[in-house]
């Protein structure tokens, strides 16, 4: 087994340019006390075999307690830059992992990104590559997967033009419409090589509508979306903006009105925003992977006024560094998240942290060491009992990533 310092985050040097770009976009330290009495369990170690490798998207959980997720690499195919095209997996309530589908990198898509949506016996998701041959290695797809049979249906294949390319996750409204972003494509005047991405809607009949095309000044290479408390406005992060350090935007579904809610400056306010979450009062919370003291911040944003408040600034030490995965609020108003780097095994391997937004006090709940996982890239999820679940991009017993549970 490799020593912790030898673990390599995400094996990113071996992935294709399109996949590496999407993984970076899907986003974008005062020493803290370590909490006691934490129970940390590895639920699955990926092997880079048929089960895949390098999970970098968040998990989802169904009503029965089963978990579903994606890995961007590995699986049965040797396509997709020679690193495999990824899988969709299930972990049942007993901790057993099952591969539901392995992508070929062809018409069915390749390298799933951005997480999944579960509705009954159907999973919805996106792939960065595969699908249409209009792009080198494909432009990506939106797919539906039957959980019971493993049958995959491609709902839409991106063409890499005005409709975008390299989709990175979606949300679903009560009517069954899907909303998402593409990391590239759209207006070639923004980026003559790739375009700066779009926000799209895919209705229940498979019709895709572009709701917004990015032009860099209003954002570029957007990440995933989240609904406001009314389900009528979509919030998201993007690169670009007035200072080129990223933005938080809002998009009203019915009118396609698109205000930039905040432009980051890359200074004390942070730079490079990642996934967003919204509390019951409608306040937006998130992280930036840079800015602050150069190691990222946790922030909150009032969408009506555009006022940003930095809740915590990472120092790059034992409190963690480079939070890509955003934060999630619990019922008590505390925030929980991960950092990809920092911790007690610096520079490997990241942390799980708790933050009190009222006091700015950060507590490290777990510091990764390598064999227990390394470099958590995606957001956490929490069950009704208060347990947290997530993935690490690397590390684990085989150094190909892990699924974990933390009981605080």
Secondary structure by P-SEA (a helix, b strand, c coil): ccccccccccccccccaaaaaaaaacccccbbbbbcbbbbbbccccccccccccccbbbbbcccccccccccccccccccccccbbbbbbbccccccccccccccccccccccccccccccbbbbccccccccccccccbbbbcccccccccccccccccccccccccccccccccccccccccccccccccccccbbbbbbccccccccccccccccccccccccccccccccccccccccccccbbbbbcccccccccccccccccccccccbbbbcccccccccccccccccbbbbcccccccccccccccccccccccccbbbbbcccccccccccccccccccbbbbbccccccccccccccccccccccccbbbbbcccccccccccccccccccccccccc
